[in-house]
Amino acid sequence: MEIEKYQIDAHNQELETEHQRRFDFAAAENPQIENIISKLIQFQIGIPSWALGTGGTRFGRFSGGGEPRSLEEKIEDIGLIHRLNQSSGAVSLHIPWDKTDDYEGVKTLANHHGLRFDAMNSNTFQDQPGQAHSYKFGSLQHVNKSVRKQAIAHNIEVIRQGVAFGSDALTVWLADGSCFPGQLNFRKAFQNTLESLEEIYAALPEKWKLFVEYKAFEPNFYSTTVGDWGQSLLFANKLGPKAYTLVDLGHHLPNANIEQIVSLLLMEGKLGGFHFNDSKYGDDDLTAGSMKPYQLFLIFNELIEGMDAKGIDHATGLGWMIDASHNVKDPLEDLLQSVEAIMLAYTQALLVDKEALSIAQQENDTVKCQEILQHAFRTDARAIVQEARLRSGGAAQPLALYRTLKVREKLIAARGAKTIATGL
């Protein structure tokens, strides 16, 4: 299904008076508001194809109905999200979950919905039908060279498919590691992984990037071969200038100072992108901003400071993407909530008085530093984000319109109540 312009216009007209009142107040309080709105309009967050269906737990998976049955229907669902919020203009595909032979048809459909293709994602953490070798004991790290060659070939094939879609980056996340002491030689596992990544890196087209993602634990619980940002940075530095670290907010040990990590990676020119989500305990893959909104704001504050220091364009300098998987929410509602939370955190970070903060830091005025940050964080930025969305042709309140139009009910009627999307 598609949401028509007249439906959005009618929704916006109903809310126009209240929005204008709230926006006028925000504009009076923030003299830089037009510059901020301009940045918000340009800022786009990639939607992963695997987040369009309900996620699974270790014990089961419960479809919410109306889930996309094909890559084309996934594109249509992302198009719905983007039509509503005008901030979700990119799609990230996962191979083999999104494998197709109709590249031109999929590209035409994406273009119809105003979407581009973000980083491609490979899969060597699951065995696929007809696969010659198993990844039970690792892929790029495996002691058996034949297994490593199979994993390398898969990643190179993903690059080839990405070229056909118009993507310009490959994200490599590895489940490789060990569950018990003595199971793995750490040094050899690192060296095998590096040699494998070097072959993949050599296959990158000229303007492509390689994102090396890390994760502290799961599915291996004693060691992970790319377990933290330091190990990822080691690989990226050894591989070359087209290799970067990718930060997933859920891939850290509890209470990790992620804002410091991104600051240092930016300083080194090795921060490639983000996977946004939230967590209480581990890699919970919860809605962005649902648990730790202040941390999300602090991360954006460091991102903006670091990008501005290096002259990096906020919208295009890094890869921005959601990576979440849920069992109890409508996936499209969850994605709308996540995008909203990210845009709010970004806006609040743009509101920080950078000059005053720098002076307070130089004077070691700890109280003033806290006050400056929390003043921006406690600012109600919803009207600012809403104004940027309205100027882009989106809905004033995307989630409210989604429910008013009964989008999920219509998707169930069209696709069925028992459909399960490919992927997680």
C-alpha positions in Angstrom: 0.0 0.0 0.0 1.0 3.6 -0.4 0.0 6.7 1.7 -1.3 9.5 -0.5 -0.4 13.1 -0.3 -3.9 14.2 0.5 -4.0 11.9 3.5 -0.8 13.5 4.9 -2.1 17.0 4.1 -5.4 16.4 5.9 -3.6 15.1 9.0 -1.2 18.1 9.0 -4.0 20.6 8.6 -5.7 19.2 11.8 -2.6 19.8 13.8 -1.4 23.0 12.2 -2.5 25.5 14.8 -1.1 23.6 17.7 2.2 22.9 15.9 2.6 26.5 14.9 2.2 27.7 18.5 4.8 25.2 19.8 7.2 25.9 16.9 7.0 29.7 17.3 8.0 29.3 21.0 10.9 27.0 20.0 12.1 29.4 17.3 12.0 32.4 19.8 14.2 30.4 22.2 16.7 29.3 19.6 18.2 31.8 17.2 20.0 29.1 15.2 16.8 27.2 14.5 16.8 27.6 10.7 20.3 26.2 10.5 19.2 23.3 12.6 16.2 22.6 10.5 18.3 22.6 7.4 20.5 19.9 8.9 17.5 17.8 10.0 16.1 17.9 6.5 19.3 16.5 5.1 19.8 13.8 7.8 18.6 10.4 6.7 18.7 7.1 8.7 19.0 3.8 7.0 16.4 1.1 7.7 17.6 -2.5 7.7 15.5 -5.0 5.7 15.5 -7.5 8.6 13.8 -5.1 11.0 10.5 -5.1 9.0 9.4 -8.4 10.6 9.0 -9.3 14.2 12.2 -10.5 15.7 12.8 -13.7 17.5 13.9 -14.7 21.0 15.8 -17.9 21.9 12.5 -19.5 22.6 10.3 -18.6 19.7 9.1 -16.1 17.2 5.6 -14.6 17.0 4.5 -13.0 13.7 2.5 -9.8 14.0 0.8 -10.5 10.6 1.2 -8.6 7.4 5.0 -9.0 7.3 6.8 -8.5 4.0 7.1 -11.8 2.0 9.7 -10.5 -0.5 12.3 -7.9 -1.0 9.9 -5.9 -3.0 7.4 -5.8 -0.1 10.3 -4.8 2.3 11.1 -1.9 0.0 7.4 -0.9 0.1 7.3 -1.0 3.9 10.4 1.2 4.1 8.7 3.5 1.6 5.8 3.8 3.9 8.0 4.8 6.8 9.9 7.3 4.7 6.6 8.7 3.3 5.5 9.4 6.9 8.7 10.8 8.4 10.9 11.8 5.4 13.9 10.8 7.4 14.3 7.2 6.4 15.6 7.5 2.9 17.9 4.5 2.8 17.6 0.8 2.9 20.3 -1.7 4.1 20.1 -5.2 2.5 21.3 -8.5 4.0 22.5 -11.3 1.8 21.3 -14.0 1.3 18.0 -12.9 3.1 17.5 -10.3 0.3 18.9 -12.1 -2.6 17.3 -11.3 -6.0 18.0 -11.5 -9.7 15.9 -8.5 -10.5 18.3 -5.7 -9.6 16.8 -3.2 -12.0 13.3 -3.9 -10.9 14.2 -3.5 -7.2 16.2 -0.3 -7.9 13.2 1.2 -9.8 10.9 0.4 -6.9 13.3 1.9 -4.4 13.6 5.0 -6.6 9.8 5.3 -6.7 9.8 5.5 -2.9 12.7 7.9 -2.7 15.1 5.4 -1.3 18.8 4.7 -1.9 20.7 1.6 -0.9 22.9 1.9 2.1 25.7 -0.6 3.2 25.3 -4.2 2.3 25.5 -6.9 5.0 27.0 -10.3 4.6 26.0 -13.4 6.6 28.6 -16.0 7.7 26.9 -16.6 11.1 24.3 -18.9 9.7 24.6 -22.0 7.5 22.6 -21.8 4.3 20.9 -24.6 2.3 23.4 -26.3 0.0 26.4 -24.8 1.8 29.5 -27.0 1.5 31.1 -26.1 4.9 29.5 -25.2 8.3 30.2 -22.0 10.3 29.6 -23.7 13.6 33.2 -23.0 14.7 33.6 -19.7 12.9 33.9 -18.3 9.4 36.8 -15.9 8.6 38.7 -17.2 11.6 38.1 -20.9 11.0 41.0 -23.3 11.4 40.0 -24.9 8.1 41.1 -22.8 5.1 38.3 -24.2 3.0 35.7 -22.7 5.4 37.5 -19.4 5.3 37.6 -19.4 1.5 33.8 -20.1 1.4 33.2 -17.1 3.8 35.5 -14.8 1.7 33.7 -15.8 -1.5 30.3 -15.0 0.1 31.5 -11.5 1.1 32.9 -10.8 -2.4 29.6 -12.0 -3.9 27.8 -9.5 -1.5 30.0 -6.7 -2.9 29.1 -7.7 -6.4 25.4 -7.6 -5.6 25.9 -4.2 -3.8 27.4 -2.8 -6.9 24.3 -3.8 -8.8 22.1 -2.0 -6.3 24.2 1.1 -6.2 25.5 0.6 -2.7 29.0 1.8 -1.7 29.8 -0.1 1.5 30.0 -3.6 3.0 29.4 -4.3 6.7 31.1 -7.4 8.1 29.8 -8.7 11.4 31.2 -11.9 12.6 29.9 -14.4 15.2 33.4 -15.9 15.2 34.8 -16.6 18.7 34.8 -19.3 21.3 32.5 -20.5 24.1 35.1 -22.3 26.3 38.7 -21.6 27.5 41.3 -23.5 25.3 38.8 -23.9 22.4 40.6 -21.3 20.3 44.1 -19.9 19.7 43.4 -16.2 20.0 46.4 -15.1 18.0 45.8 -17.5 15.1 42.1 -16.6 15.0 43.0 -12.9 14.7 45.6 -13.7 12.0 43.2 -15.9 10.0 40.5 -13.2 10.2 42.9 -10.5 9.1 44.1 -12.6 6.1 40.4 -13.2 5.2 39.5 -9.6 5.5 42.5 -8.6 3.4 41.1 -10.7 0.5 37.7 -9.1 0.9 39.2 -5.6 1.1 41.1 -6.2 -2.1 37.8 -6.9 -3.9 36.3 -3.5 -2.9 35.5 -1.2 -5.7 37.4 2.1 -5.7 35.0 4.3 -3.8 33.6 1.6 -1.5 34.1 1.3 2.3 34.5 -1.7 4.5 32.9 -1.5 7.9 34.2 -3.9 10.6 31.6 -4.3 13.2 32.4 -5.6 16.7 30.5 -7.2 19.5 31.5 -8.1 23.1 29.6 -11.4 23.3 26.9 -13.6 21.8 26.6 -16.1 20.3 30.1 -16.9 21.6 30.5 -16.2 25.3 34.1 -16.7 26.2 35.7 -14.8 23.4 34.7 -12.9 20.3 37.3 -12.4 17.6 36.2 -8.9 16.9 35.1 -8.2 20.4 35.5 -4.5 21.0 36.3 -1.2 19.3 40.1 -1.7 19.8 40.1 -5.0 17.9 38.0 -3.5 15.2 40.3 -0.5 14.9 43.3 -2.9 14.7 41.7 -4.6 11.7 40.7 -1.3 10.1 44.2 0.2 10.5 45.9 -2.9 9.1 43.5 -3.2 6.2 43.9 0.4 4.8 42.1 3.7 4.2 38.9 2.2 3.0 38.3 0.2 6.2 36.5 1.7 9.2 35.0 0.7 12.6 31.2 0.4 12.8 29.6 1.0 16.2 26.4 -0.8 17.2 25.1 0.7 20.4 24.2 -2.7 21.9 27.5 -4.4 21.2 29.3 -3.3 24.3 29.8 -4.6 27.8 27.4 -2.9 30.4 28.1 0.7 31.2 30.7 1.2 28.4 31.4 4.9 27.7 30.3 4.8 24.0 30.5 8.6 23.7 34.2 8.4 24.4 34.7 5.6 22.0 33.1 7.5 19.1 35.1 10.6 20.0 38.4 8.8 19.7 37.4 6.9 16.6 36.4 10.2 14.9 39.7 11.7 16.0 41.6 8.8 14.3 39.4 9.1 11.1 38.2 5.6 11.6 34.6 5.9 12.5 32.6 4.5 9.7 29.0 4.4 10.9 26.4 3.5 13.5 23.8 0.9 14.2 21.2 2.5 16.5 19.2 0.6 19.1 19.0 0.6 22.9 19.5 -1.9 25.7 19.1 -2.6 29.4 21.3 -5.7 29.8 23.2 -6.5 26.6 22.4 -6.6 22.9 18.7 -6.2 23.6 18.0 -4.5 20.3 15.4 -2.3 21.8 13.8 0.8 20.3 16.4 3.6 20.1 16.1 6.0 23.0 13.7 3.8 24.9 16.1 3.0 27.7 19.0 5.5 27.7 17.9 8.7 25.9 20.5 10.8 27.7 23.3 8.5 26.5 22.0 8.8 22.9 22.1 12.6 23.3 25.7 12.5 24.7 26.8 10.3 21.9 25.4 12.8 19.3 27.1 15.6 21.2 30.5 14.0 20.7 29.7 13.1 17.1 28.8 16.7 16.2 31.9 18.0 18.0 34.1 15.5 16.3 32.6 15.9 12.8 32.6 19.7 13.0 36.3 19.6 14.1 37.2 17.6 11.0 34.8 19.3 8.6 32.7 16.2 8.1 29.2 16.6 6.7 26.7 15.4 9.2 24.4 13.8 6.7 26.9 12.0 4.4 30.1 11.7 6.4 29.1 8.6 8.3 26.7 5.7 7.8 23.5 6.0 10.0 21.3 3.0 10.4 18.9 1.3 12.8 19.6 -2.3 13.9 16.9 -3.6 16.1 14.7 -6.7 16.3 11.6 -6.9 18.4 9.0 -9.5 19.3 6.3 -7.5 21.0 5.8 -4.4 18.8 4.6 -3.7 15.3 7.9 -3.4 13.5 6.9 -0.4 11.5 5.7 1.4 14.6 9.0 0.6 16.3 11.0 1.9 13.5 9.0 5.2 13.4 9.7 5.5 17.2 13.4 4.9 16.7 13.8 7.4 13.9 12.0 10.0 16.0 14.2 9.3 19.0 17.4 9.6 16.9 16.2 12.9 15.3 15.4 14.3 18.7 18.8 13.4 20.2 20.5 14.9 17.1 18.5 18.1 17.4 19.2 18.4 21.2 22.9 18.0 20.5 22.7 20.7 17.8 21.2 23.0 20.5 24.3 22.6 22.8 26.1 26.0 23.2 29.4 24.6 22.0 31.3 27.9 22.7 30.1 28.2 26.3 30.8 24.5 26.9 34.4 24.8 25.6 35.0 27.8 27.9 33.6 26.0 30.9 35.8 23.0 30.1 38.9 25.2 29.9 38.0 26.7 33.2 37.3 23.3 34.8 33.8 24.5 35.7 32.3 21.1 36.1 28.9 22.4 37.3 28.6 24.8 34.3 29.5 22.0 31.9 26.7 19.8 33.3 24.2 22.7 33.2 25.0 23.4 29.5 24.5 19.8 28.4 21.4 19.2 30.4 19.8 22.5 29.4 20.0 21.3 25.7 18.9 17.8 26.7 15.9 19.0 28.6 14.7 21.3 25.8 11.6 20.0 24.1 12.8 19.6 20.5 9.7 17.9 19.2 8.3 21.0 17.4 11.7 21.6 15.7 11.9 18.0 14.4 8.2 18.2 13.4 8.8 21.5 11.5 11.7 19.9 9.5 9.5 17.0 8.7 6.6 19.2 7.5 8.9 21.2 5.2 10.0 17.9 3.7 6.4 16.8 3.0 6.1 14.3 5.9 3.4 13.9 8.5 3.3 16.1 11.6 2.9 13.0 13.8 3.9 9.9 11.7 3.0 7.3 14.3 -0.4 8.8 14.9 -1.2 8.9 11.2 0.1 5.3 10.8 -2.5 4.2 13.3 -5.3 6.5 12.0 -4.9 5.0 8.5 -4.8 1.4 10.0 -1.7 0.6 8.0 -1.0 -2.7 9.9 -4.6 -3.9 9.4 -4.4 -3.2 5.7 -1.1 -5.0 5.4 -2.6 -8.0 7.1 -5.5 -8.0 4.8 -3.2 -7.8 1.7 -0.5 -10.3 2.9 -2.1 -12.5 5.5 -2.0 -12.9 9.2 0.6 -15.7 9.3 3.4 -14.2 7.1 6.9 -14.2 8.4 9.6 -12.0 6.9 12.9 -13.5 5.8 15.8 -12.9 8.1 15.9 -13.1 11.9 
